[in-house]
Structures are given as C-alpha cells and as structure tokens.
Amino acid sequence: MFVDQQGFIATLVYTEPFVATNNLANMRCMPETPEQQLKGFIAKFDPGMGKQIRECRSAMRKRFPTANELVYDNYNFFVIGYCTTERPSDCVVSLAANSKGIGLSFYHGATLADPHRILQGSGNQNRFVRLDGVATLSRSAVQELLDAAEAQADPPFVKAGRGKLIIRSISEKQRPRQ
C-alpha cells in the first residue's frame, strides 16, 4: 500500500502474473475500496477489540440498514457514524473506539430522555454509553435511547435501500490502537 499523487491509498497490482518489478511504470495503482480501508483501520486494534468493533458494527448495520456509515480514523478515536445523509451534521449515533474500549455516542444525546440514567457526559450536545461488548447494544435501556435518537433524526432515515460506507478522514498521526 502507498499514497499516490492524488492522496488515494492504493495497492500495487502487477501487470504480469507472478512477476515482481521495482519499476513503477510497469505497475498500475488500484485504490483500496472503502471496505478494505475499514478492515485496515480495525486491524490496528488488538484481535479482541477488533472482534468487538466488527460485532458492534454488524449490530448497528442491522439496526440502521439505510444509514450512511461515515468513518473517521482520527488521532484519538476510530469512529463509525450512522447518518441519515452524507453530512456529518446529520449523524444520529456513532461507535467510537480506542485502545481502552468502545462507546456508543449519541450526537444529540443531551436532548434525549434518559430514565435509566445510563448516558454519560456533560457537554451541550453529545452523550455516550460505554459498551462492554455487542450485548450492551441489545439491552432495553440502550434500545430505548436508539429508538429515541432515531425518532428525532432530521432528516429521518430513508425507509428502503442500503446506506453507503464513506471514509471521511484518516489522520497520519494516531494514538496507539493496542
């Protein structure tokens, strides 16, 4: 893998099978797909954490099948946002992971009713729940919060189709993921 002149992360594909060459003119570049990039981001984590991220992502895709997944591999966190459009400001909820664990972040969490008092944070807008694993996502208190966040989404999620996977940001410098 390398970054080409346009800033795309690319892999090298040989023009002739089984023939390696150091001459870049004899090779063509093929950018990684967003799914390949996502796998690479998750691979930076230790295997146990990587498994948790994949399981939580799978559960969130089932919960929000039409959401666009906006991915950020930033300095402090690896984030997958579930959005009603391709705009970050239309993010409803996101998974945020670092070496210490995974959180479920509610973009407008400060406005959500939280009768079970599971939301953490004290900012003007965002609130989060720490995830012990994918099982936390199926707890009734968390499901109620997800339902409430979806209900207040503006614009709402579309009813049919499948959302896109969009890589929004990759930071060169990052905290260790393991």
N, C-alpha and C positions, 0 to 999 in steps of 0.2 A: 504494500500500500504506500501511496505517496500523495501529496497535494500537488495538483497540476497548476498551470499558469493562471487558470481562471478561479482557483481556490477550491476546486472539487477534490474530494478524497477519491482516489482512483486505485484500481488494481491493475497489474500488468497482465496482459494476455499475449501469449506467444503466437506469432504468425504461422509457425510451423510446429506440428506436434512434436513434443519431446526434444526440441532444440532450444537450448538456452543461449542467450546472447547478451552482451553488455551494450550493444548498440541500440539506443532507444529509438532510433529511426526505424528499426525493424520490428518494433512493437507498437501496438495501439493501446490506448488507455480506455478503460471502461469504468465509469463511475460506479461506486457501490450503490445499491438500492437503499432506500430508507430502512427497510427491514434488516439488511446486512449491517448497516451502520448501528442500528439499535442493538443488535446482537453483540457487536463490538463494544458498545458502551457498557452493557450488562456484564460482559466478560471481564471487565476491570475489577469487579467485586469478587470477594471470595465465593466459592461454589455455593455455600449455604445461603448467603444473601442473594446471590444471583437467582437461585431457585425461588426464593420468596418474591423477588421482584417479578419474575415471569408468572408465578401463580397469581399474584395480585393484579398484574396487567390482564391476565386472562379473565379473571373475575370481573374486572372493570369493563372489558370489552363486551362481556355478556350483559352486564348491567346497562351499558350505554353503547349499543351496537352502531348507532348512527353518528356518534361523536367523532370529531376530528381529534386525533392524538397529536398534540404539539410537544415535541421532545426538546429538552434543553440539557446538555451535558456541561454544566457550569462549574465554577470554581468550588463552591461549597456542596452543591447537591446535583444529583441526576434527577430530572423531573419529567414526568409524563402528564401533561394537562389534557383534560377531557372537555372539549369546547363545542359550542353549538355552531360556530363558524371557524374560519381560518385565522381569526383575530385573537390574540392573547387576551384582550379585554373581555371576550365572550367565554372565558374559561369558567366552568362551573365548579369543578373539583379536580384535584391532581394528586398523583403519587409522587412523593419526594423522598429520595433515598440518599443516604451517605453511609459511611462505614459503620455507624452506630445503629442504624435501623431505618425503618420506612415509616413515613407519616402520610396520612390522608388529609390533604389540605382543602378547605372549603374557601373559595375565593371571596364569597360574600358571607362568610361564617358568622360575622358579628350580628347579622340581621336574622339569623336562624333561631327558632325556638329550640332550647336545649333542656327539656325537662329532666333528662337523666344526668345532666351536668358532666358530660364526657368531653366537651370541647375544651381545648387548651389554647392559650394565647390571650393577649390583651390589647392588640392593635385596633385601629379604627375599622378594619375591614376583614382581615383573614383570621381564621381559626383552624385548628387541626386536631386530629386524633392520632395517637401513636398506634401503629399496627404491630401486634405480636406475631402476626402471620396472616395468611389469607382467611383464616377462620374469623378473625375480628370483623372482616367485611360483612359477614353473614349475621352478625349479632343484630337483634331487633333495634337497639338504640342507634346503631350506625345506619341501618337500613332506613329508619325514620329520618335521619339527617340527610341521607342521599335523596330520599323522596322529596323532602322539603327544598333542597337545593335545586333539584330538577324542576319543581313546580314554580320556583321564582326565576328560572332561567329566561332571559330576554335578550335575544330571540330564543324561542324554545327549540329543543332538539327536533329535527325532522322525524316523521313517523316511519319512513321506509328508506332502505338503502344501507350503505355502509360508509362510515367515515374514512377519512384519509389519515395516513401516517405521515407527519410533516416534521422534518428535522429543522428546528428553528435556530439553534445556537450551539456551538461547540467551543468551549474555552480551551486555549492551548495549555494554560496553567491550571492545575486542579489539585485539590487536596487528595491525599491517598484514599483510594476506594476500599482498601482492605484493612 
